[in-house]
Amino acid sequence: MFWLQPGSFEARALAIASPEPLFASDRTVLALKRKFTRFIFTPAGRRPVVSWREVTHRLVRSLDGARALAIPVDAAGQPVRLVPGSYRFELTFRLTGVDGLPDLSRQGDSTDESGTWSFTVPVAPEPIVDPEA
């Protein structure tokens, strides 16, 4: 996480690194989502309802496609801070249907690969500790 400190800490971007060139083409689709919890009242009492809302973001990719910065943006495309809370990346690696790239499969199975990575944006970053100090 990259932080800005104008008076209080603000998370502004997330760095993603991979040993593979995941971000070299449109084959990789990345969604950034934030957890929202609301409560409803039922005859049995108050009950939480959890949903994940998409956070609009832009990717700044390295030339080799192995690294990227995910920067949250507003409706006008201007960078905004990441509100403290629970987030997740939903990653889909498309095996077929990508313009200019060959279709792929695993032993005839062309189902897209997908994964999820959950993380928390804290109110303030943890201090960096030098293990040799």
Buried (B, 14 or more C-beta within 10 A) or exposed (E): EEBEEEEEBBBBBBEBEEEEBBBBBEBBEBBBBBBEEEEEEEEEEEEEEEEBEEBEBEEEBEEEBBBBBBBBEEEEEEEBBBEBEBBBBBBBBBBEEBEEEEEBEEEEEEEEEEEEEEEEBEEEEEEEEEEEE
